[in-house]
Amino acid sequence: MISFVIEVSKSCAFYDTVSKQMLERIEKIPTIRFLRYRDISPSLKKAISDIAAEFASLHEDLKSPKMWIRSHLLSKTGLERWERTAELVGECRYVVPDPEWRENWEKKNVAPLCTRLEAELIAKEFIFNNTGIDLSEIDPKDGKLKYYCFRYAKNGCFKLRFGEWGELNHPYNDIGTVVVYMLTKEAEMISPDNGDQ
C-alpha cells in the first residue's frame, strides 16, 4: 500500500492523466488487513483509515463525467480533486508512531528485553559517565546540537553511534558507538571502526 500511496502522490503532482491500471488499483487497496493489526500506533492506523476513505471517495468522484475532458484525461475539476488526494497522501506519509504508545507496546511485547527508549537512556547515561559528553548539549556558536547520534536495534542489541557535528553539519565525525544488551541492560563502548558491524 505504501508504494502505491507514493506512486499516487507523484502522479497527482506531475500528471493530469490517469491510467486504467491506476484506477483499478485504487479499487483494490488492501486496507482491511492493516487495520486488523493490533500492534499499529493509533496515529498510523488513523492515517491508513484516512487514506482508505479518501481513495474510496476519489474513486466515486472520478465516475462523474465532469471530472474528465476525454478518456483518462482529467478536466480542471478532476485535476483539483486528484490534487486534494495528493495533499492528504503527502500529509499521511509523514505520520509517525506515538512515542508513548510504542514504549508501552514494547514493554508488553518484548519483555524481558528492555525497550528501545530505555536502552537509549542507558546508552546516553553511559556516554556521559565515561566521556563527559551530553548528547543534548547545545553549541553556543550556532545554538544547534553539538553532537549527533544514530540509533538502531537488532537481535536484542541496541547501538547508539555518536559524534560531533562537522563543517556544514556533516554527521560523520564519529566518536564511538555504545552497545546496550537489551536483556541484561549492560552497556559497552566499541570503536568507530566497527560501530556498524
Protein Blocks (a to p, Z undefined) as FASTA:
>chain_A
ZZmmmmmmmmmmmpccdcfklmmmmmmocfklmmmpmkbcfklmmmmmmmmmmmmmmmmm
mmpmklpfbghiacfklmmmmmmmmmmmmmmmmpccdfklmmmmmmmmmpcbdcfklmmm
mmmmmmmmmnopafkbccfklopafbdcddddeehiacdddddddehhiablcfbdcddd
fklopacdddfklmmZZ
